[in-house]
Amino acid sequence: MQLLSVCSEIRLRWRRHFTAIMGLAVGVCLLLVLNALSGAYKEATRIPLQDVGADISIQRNGDVPEELNGVVFSCSAITIRHDEIEAVRSMSGVRSVAQAVLLWVFQDDKFAMVLGIEPENPLGPGRLKNYMVRGAYLKSGKQQALLDESFARDQGVDVGDKVTVAGRDFSVVGLVAASQAPKMVLAHVYIPLEDAQSLAAESKGVQTVSPFSLQDANVLFLTADQEAIPALSASLRTALGDKAAISTPETFLRKLGTLFALSDRFAAAIGLIVLGVTFLLVLKTVAGSIQERAREIAVLKCLGWTNGNLRKQITAETLAQCLLAAAFGVVLAGIACWVLSFQTLDILIPWEMSPTPHFLPGGGEPVFRTVHLPVGLSLPALGIAFVLALGVGSLVSLFCTGRITKIKPSEVLRHE
Amino acid sequence: MSSPILSATNLQKTFGDLVVVKGVSLNLDEGEFVSLVGKSGSGKTTLLSLLSTLELPTSGAVTLCGKDIVRASEEELALFRRANIGFIFQSFHLIPTLTAWENVAAPLFPEPMTQQARREKAVALLERMQLGHRLEHLPGALSGGEKQRVAIARALVNNPKIIFADEPTGNLDSQTGQSIMKTLHSVNKEQNVTVLMVTHDMELAQNADRTLHMHDGAIQ
């Protein structure tokens, strides 16, 4: 094989190779972009849960409170018993668990969403720490509260004041920008978990609908081994029953609808079609090139090149052409991904996962988490692109180089 | 007396019902310059193909440099050509994408040697052909005479024992043609390379050691 003549051939006869190189480059680009897009959608659907550092969230659907008075549970977050929580904790694939208690508190003519959180747990609502606006963060066991800054403003409450929840006073130690915090931990008042558990356990409104004891919770956040998530999701459903609302990235993925379904379901099929078309294109170019270069091939045979020498040379040219096409394809795909990364995607957070009463402004309206599509080219995808391009080249060479043996110098040169 | 470098016995070549070469027998000695003349369609080029291993005869035998080429495989013949034969064509047949020195080195490309060694060999031959200033030029940038001198250098690069030249001056003006012939004769004399040249130019043919006349597929 002569690298020198491979380069000369492509450089000096670029018009001949241009169509095949660009065709294959577009094919490689399309494959990479489809793959990146599919990956980006999947990655994007992790974001709502990643916002709270979780892989899975669990709630349980129940009955609507009989009366909107005092402390009640939203119908989408009723009791998950302590023994169930322990069972979840011991499941295979579960790494850590965070608990929360979400309460709707009606007192006099006021309403507040109260979320009991584990302040020291970095998983789940503990992430509120990142959205502090003023004051100090919550500490367990001290009857403290964090308030959403807008809620605090509406109520005329500030850091250092007291806030009353279901007849209990809590010291306001800090304000958080809840509107910017993950939608899944949206509340007006954040208090330590044990206080929220105690409020729920003492509430007649809660107990009537869903018996609750001091160590129970109504929202769980889990981190889990990525590959275990699908199986874990099924085990959780078995353990917690049909009314359990188990949210995984797959849950959000399903809500993305057609666009993702199309790009994901047909990525492989489109990829195969594209590969097939580019294979035919390269095949046509190489076969045409051999035909056009019959005289050169005949001359080289006269000069003592064996069929094997010529086969190697044409194969090297084809592979070089395909590598060049793959490189072009990668560059094109990089540009396409960069452009696509400016696109935003609205991921619907189901109402059940961020239950806001319908009588509140905006309550009941769909809540979205808007993310920039995390489109990028992964190293394995790049590797696969090059391997596929080389595969196309090898296959084309295999099909085409047989023609070389059929070229008879005496026949070709006789007509010169 | 030494054995001939090329010996053909009762060579016959047919294409379907058409007999193109009819029972040709000939011998070429080492260092001999032989011209083969004949009218267009007399079978000169076909005979050249048969003698130079590019085509197999329908019947008859050819021994070239001691090798029975009729019984050899295609692979063996290719390697044999690389080791023993040089070709010069009327239309030069240089590879358009290779520079002058690369064209000269083309027969050496399959050989296990360094690129530097190939280049040195090619450059030496091109300098001998007074083309030292054209090493990096593509064939498209060379004149007809220069192209043919590159082709002669290419034919010599593997130190052949015999050169087959098919109308080497056919595409050149008479002055350039004479210069090419001079080069061919000097190669023949200085390197003791046997030359079999097909031509229809009787004047050029007369400068050969021996002239074979071909008519209607047979040597007369």
Interface residues (C-beta under 8 A of the other chain):
Chain A: Q2 L4 S5 S8 E9 R11 L12 R13 R295 E296 V299 L300 K301 C302 L303 G304 W305 T306 N307 G308 N309 T405 K408 P409 S410 L413 R414 E416
Chain B: T45 T46 S49 S52 L54 E55 E74 E75 A78 L79 F80 R81 R82 A83 I85 F87 F89 Q90 S91 H93 I95 P96 T97 L98 T99 E102 A106 P107 F109 P110 Q115 L138 R154 N158
